[in-house]
Amino acid sequence: MSALYRAELDKDLPPICYHRKHMTFANTEAAKLRVDKWLWAARFFKTRSVAAQAIEGGKVKLNGQRVKPAKEVHAGDMLAIQAGDYEWVVTVRALSARRGPAEEARKLYEESAASQARRQAQIAARSIQNEPAAQRHGRPTKRDRRRLGHFTGND
């Protein structure tokens, strides 16, 4: 791609990559991106369709409001994301249209201290609890199957 064409294409955007699709935008007013695409790029969800389903299911709130997947997110917006048992409250620091490595994804947002403390407490509580299936090993024995049959009424 010629330098002149690149200069016309990316007049006000910071040069990070030659293709506009792969640009990472920092705090520019012109920078905007769909919420589902940002969540995917920031590695909160594995695919964009899973991110869109979470948004439609009310698991993601933008500035305290439920949104649709096509809603545009800007730098400085506050997102509350619930994925599984965990909830993140993050501030959008930068936008990226591509899904990069985890280190790059962490630079796209800043998590609040309260959110971090709450998640760490949940992780600690889970590590203390015993896994319910930890004592079961392999498939049930013949004796176990008979007991299950008597218990459920399927003799």
Summary of the structure (lengths in Angstrom):
residues: 155
radius of gyration: 22.7
end to end distance: 74.1
largest distance: 80.2
contacts: 378
relative contact order: 0.12
helix: 37%
strand: 20%
